[in-house]
Amino acid sequence: EITALQFDDIGGLQMAVGT
């Protein structure tokens, strides 16, 4: 299980969850 949390330069939030 992989959980990735990424923050954008513009303050955006992206979350990707893979199994």
PQR file with spaces between the fields and no chain letter, atoms N, CA, C, O and H, PARSE charges and radii, in Angstrom:
ATOM       1  N    GLU     1       0.860   -1.207    0.000 -0.4000 1.5000
ATOM       2  CA   GLU     1       0.000    0.000    0.000 -0.0000 2.0000
ATOM       3  C    GLU     1       0.887    1.245    0.000  0.5500 1.7000
ATOM       4  O    GLU     1       1.795    1.378    0.821 -0.5500 1.4000
ATOM       5  N    ILE     2       0.609    2.148   -0.929 -0.4000 1.5000
ATOM       6  CA   ILE     2       1.426    3.363   -1.034 -0.0000 2.0000
ATOM       7  C    ILE     2       0.548    4.606   -0.895  0.5500 1.7000
ATOM       8  O    ILE     2      -0.465    4.753   -1.579 -0.5500 1.4000
ATOM       9  H    ILE     2      -0.128    2.041   -1.596  0.4000 1.0000
ATOM      10  N    THR     3       0.960    5.484   -0.002 -0.4000 1.5000
ATOM      11  CA   THR     3       0.216    6.730    0.171 -0.0000 2.0000
ATOM      12  C    THR     3       1.155    7.916   -0.080  0.5500 1.7000
ATOM      13  O    THR     3       2.194    8.037    0.568 -0.5500 1.4000
ATOM      14  H    THR     3       1.783    5.365    0.553  0.4000 1.0000
ATOM      15  N    ALA     4       0.792    8.772   -1.007 -0.4000 1.5000
ATOM      16  CA   ALA     4       1.660    9.899   -1.350 -0.0000 2.0000
ATOM      17  C    ALA     4       0.935   11.215   -1.112  0.5500 1.7000
ATOM      18  O    ALA     4      -0.203   11.402   -1.544 -0.5500 1.4000
ATOM      19  H    ALA     4      -0.053    8.673   -1.534  0.4000 1.0000
ATOM      20  N    LEU     5       1.610   12.120   -0.419 -0.4000 1.5000
ATOM      21  CA   LEU     5       1.022   13.432   -0.144 -0.0000 2.0000
ATOM      22  C    LEU     5       1.901   14.506   -0.780  0.5500 1.7000
ATOM      23  O    LEU     5       3.092   14.600   -0.482 -0.5500 1.4000
ATOM      24  H    LEU     5       2.534   11.969   -0.068  0.4000 1.0000
ATOM      25  N    GLN     6       1.316   15.301   -1.642 -0.4000 1.5000
ATOM      26  CA   GLN     6       2.107   16.281   -2.369 -0.0000 2.0000
ATOM      27  C    GLN     6       1.498   17.686   -2.238  0.5500 1.7000
ATOM      28  O    GLN     6       0.296   17.875   -2.423 -0.5500 1.4000
ATOM      29  H    GLN     6       0.349   15.225   -1.884  0.4000 1.0000
ATOM      30  N    PHE     7       2.350   18.656   -1.918 -0.4000 1.5000
ATOM      31  CA   PHE     7       1.881   20.033   -1.793 -0.0000 2.0000
ATOM      32  C    PHE     7       2.339   20.853   -2.986  0.5500 1.7000
ATOM      33  O    PHE     7       3.498   20.786   -3.395 -0.5500 1.4000
ATOM      34  H    PHE     7       3.327   18.502   -1.767  0.4000 1.0000
ATOM      35  N    ASP     8       1.422   21.622   -3.534 -0.4000 1.5000
ATOM      36  CA   ASP     8       1.750   22.455   -4.692 -0.0000 2.0000
ATOM      37  C    ASP     8       2.391   23.768   -4.249  0.5500 1.7000
ATOM      38  O    ASP     8       2.305   24.150   -3.082 -0.5500 1.4000
ATOM      39  H    ASP     8       0.480   21.677   -3.202  0.4000 1.0000
ATOM      40  N    ASP     9       3.027   24.444   -5.186 -0.4000 1.5000
ATOM      41  CA   ASP     9       3.659   25.732   -4.888 -0.0000 2.0000
ATOM      42  C    ASP     9       2.586   26.789   -4.632  0.5500 1.7000
ATOM      43  O    ASP     9       2.816   27.771   -3.926 -0.5500 1.4000
ATOM      44  H    ASP     9       3.097   24.134   -6.134  0.4000 1.0000
ATOM      45  N    ILE    10       1.415   26.568   -5.216 -0.4000 1.5000
ATOM      46  CA   ILE    10       0.347   27.547   -5.072 -0.0000 2.0000
ATOM      47  C    ILE    10      -0.514   27.236   -3.863  0.5500 1.7000
ATOM      48  O    ILE    10      -1.574   27.833   -3.676 -0.5500 1.4000
ATOM      49  H    ILE    10       1.227   25.770   -5.788  0.4000 1.0000
ATOM      50  N    GLY    11      -0.060   26.307   -3.050 -0.4000 1.5000
ATOM      51  CA   GLY    11      -0.812   25.997   -1.834 -0.0000 2.0000
ATOM      52  C    GLY    11      -1.864   24.946   -2.069  0.5500 1.7000
ATOM      53  O    GLY    11      -2.731   24.719   -1.224 -0.5500 1.4000
ATOM      54  H    GLY    11       0.801   25.822   -3.202  0.4000 1.0000
ATOM      55  N    GLY    12      -1.789   24.290   -3.239 -0.4000 1.5000
ATOM      56  CA   GLY    12      -2.765   23.237   -3.530 -0.0000 2.0000
ATOM      57  C    GLY    12      -2.380   21.947   -2.847  0.5500 1.7000
ATOM      58  O    GLY    12      -1.229   21.770   -2.447 -0.5500 1.4000
ATOM      59  H    GLY    12      -1.085   24.474   -3.925  0.4000 1.0000
ATOM      60  N    LEU    13      -3.324   21.053   -2.711 -0.4000 1.5000
ATOM      61  CA   LEU    13      -3.047   19.783   -2.050 -0.0000 2.0000
ATOM      62  C    LEU    13      -3.475   18.615   -2.924  0.5500 1.7000
ATOM      63  O    LEU    13      -4.623   18.536   -3.360 -0.5500 1.4000
ATOM      64  H    LEU    13      -4.259   21.197   -3.036  0.4000 1.0000
ATOM      65  N    GLN    14      -2.535   17.709   -3.176 -0.4000 1.5000
ATOM      66  CA   GLN    14      -2.843   16.547   -4.002 -0.0000 2.0000
ATOM      67  C    GLN    14      -2.522   15.277   -3.223  0.5500 1.7000
ATOM      68  O    GLN    14      -1.432   15.145   -2.667 -0.5500 1.4000
ATOM      69  H    GLN    14      -1.602   17.773   -2.822  0.4000 1.0000
ATOM      70  N    MET    15      -3.468   14.347   -3.182 -0.4000 1.5000
ATOM      71  CA   MET    15      -3.228   13.094   -2.484 -0.0000 2.0000
ATOM      72  C    MET    15      -3.496   11.913   -3.413  0.5500 1.7000
ATOM      73  O    MET    15      -4.553   11.830   -4.038 -0.5500 1.4000
ATOM      74  H    MET    15      -4.354   14.454   -3.633  0.4000 1.0000
ATOM      75  N    ALA    16      -2.531   11.004   -3.496 -0.4000 1.5000
ATOM      76  CA   ALA    16      -2.705    9.830   -4.344 -0.0000 2.0000
ATOM      77  C    ALA    16      -2.519    8.570   -3.511  0.5500 1.7000
ATOM      78  O    ALA    16      -1.516    8.418   -2.814 -0.5500 1.4000
ATOM      79  H    ALA    16      -1.672   11.072   -2.988  0.4000 1.0000
ATOM      80  N    VAL    17      -3.483    7.675   -3.587 -0.4000 1.5000
ATOM      81  CA   VAL    17      -3.394    6.431   -2.810 -0.0000 2.0000
ATOM      82  C    VAL    17      -3.412    5.233   -3.755  0.5500 1.7000
ATOM      83  O    VAL    17      -4.345    5.052   -4.537 -0.5500 1.4000
ATOM      84  H    VAL    17      -4.298    7.798   -4.153  0.4000 1.0000
ATOM      85  N    GLY    18      -2.362    4.421   -3.664 -0.4000 1.5000
ATOM      86  CA   GLY    18      -2.291    3.245   -4.533 -0.0000 2.0000
ATOM      87  C    GLY    18      -2.194    1.983   -3.692  0.5500 1.7000
ATOM      88  O    GLY    18      -1.645    2.005   -2.591 -0.5500 1.4000
ATOM      89  H    GLY    18      -1.604    4.569   -3.028  0.4000 1.0000
ATOM      90  N    THR    19      -2.729    0.883   -4.211 -0.4000 1.5000
ATOM      91  CA   THR    19      -2.670   -0.363   -3.434 -0.0000 2.0000
ATOM      92  C    THR    19      -1.722   -1.337   -4.115  0.5500 1.7000
ATOM      93  O    THR    19      -1.525   -2.450   -3.627 -0.5500 1.4000
ATOM      94  H    THR    19      -3.176    0.865   -5.105  0.4000 1.0000
